[in-house]
Amino acid sequence: MKKTPLLNIALSRVVASLGHGDILVIGDAGLPVPPGVELIDLALTAGIPDFASTLRAVLSEMQVESHVLADEIFKAAPPALDAIEQSHALGQIGTRQVMGHAGFKQLCANARAVVRTGECKPYSNIALVAGVTF
């Protein structure tokens, strides 16, 4: 049995397979997943799981070098933004890049996987760029 908090088999496998610079996206329930990109669908019902708990679980195993947000998240200010800002302040998600939502959706085509949460607040999305532990 694993000792770390992340129990989802598919998500744990993807995190373990990431190399330096690979992208893992955590998205709200409405974020489209480009064809050919693996979808790890955690959504159960509206709000379950929420973005913040999913981000915490992923960060328990993933080394992050940087992250990308759509600038619309700052205008919409969903609860996910609080979790992102807290993780950023703690140095858990590295440097920040911001782009428009259309560009963010294009970036998703380069992701190793998109993790769909049950979050139903618009723009609750983040692209995490894998770092290295050495």
N, C-alpha and C positions, 0 to 999 in steps of 0.2 A: 504494500500500500504506500502511495506517495506521502511524503511529509509536507510538501508545499500546498498552499491553499487551492491551486488550480486543479480541479478534478476532471473537467471535460476532456475526454480523450482526443477528440479532433483538434481542439484548441491547443492542448499541451503538445501534441505532435507537431503542429505548425510552428509554435514558438521554438521548440527544440530544433527544428530544421532551418531556422533563419540564419542567414549569413550577414556579414557586415554590409549595411546599406539596403537590405531587403525591407520592404514596406508591409506593415500589417495595419489594416484599417479597422477601427471600431466605429460602427455607425448606428444611427437610429433606425427604426423599423421601416422608414420610407426610402432610405438610401438605395439607389439602384446599383446592382452588381453587374459589372460588365461581363459579357460572354467570355468564357475561358478562365475567369478568376474564381478560385475556390470560395464558396460561401460556407461559413460556419454559422448556422442559424440557431441562435440561442433563444430567440423570441418565443415566449409562451403565451402571454396575454399583454395587453397594453400596460407598459411600465415594468414588466417582469421579463427578464432582469432589466434593471435600470442601467443607464450608461455608467454612473459612478462606480457601482459595485463591479461591473465588468472591467472597467479600467483598472481598478485596484487589483483584481485577480490576475489580469494580464501582467501588470507591473511587478507582481510577486515573482515572476519567472523571466521576464524579458528585460534585457539590457537595452535601453533606448538612448540613441545618440542625439536625435532631434525629432521634432514633430511638425505637422502641417495642419493648419486650420483654415476654414473658409472665413473670410472677413465678416460674413453675415452673422456668424455666431456672436459677435460682439454687439450687434444691433438687437438681435433676438434675445440675448442673454438667458438661455435656458439653464436649468439647474446643472447641466453637464459642464457649463463653463466654470462654475465654482470648483468642481472636482479637478478640472484641467488646470486652473490657476493654482490650486493647492499643490498638485503634483509638480507643476512648473516651479513654484516657490521652493519646494523641497529638493529640486534638482533631479527629479526622477525621469523627466522627459526631454532633457537637453534643450538645445536652442530651438527657436520658433521661426517658422516661415508662415506667411499668411498670403492667401490668394483668393480670388473670387470662387463662388460655389461651382460655377461651370468648370473652371480649371481644376477644382478639387475632384469633381466627378471624373474628369479625364485622367487625373493622377491615379485614381482607383484602378484603372486598366493595367497599371504597372505593379499593383499589389500582389503579394504572394497569396493573400486571403483577405476577405472582408468578413468581419464578425458582426452579424446582425443582432442587435439587442431588442428588447421590447420597448425601448425609449420612444415616446411619441411626441417629443418636443422638437420642432424643426431645428436643423443645423447642429444637432448633437452628434457631431462626427469628428474624428481625429485620425490622422495618418501617423503612425509611429514608425520611425526609421531605426532599424536595428543598429546597435553599436556592438562593441566587443568588451569583454571583461578583462582583457589584458592590455 
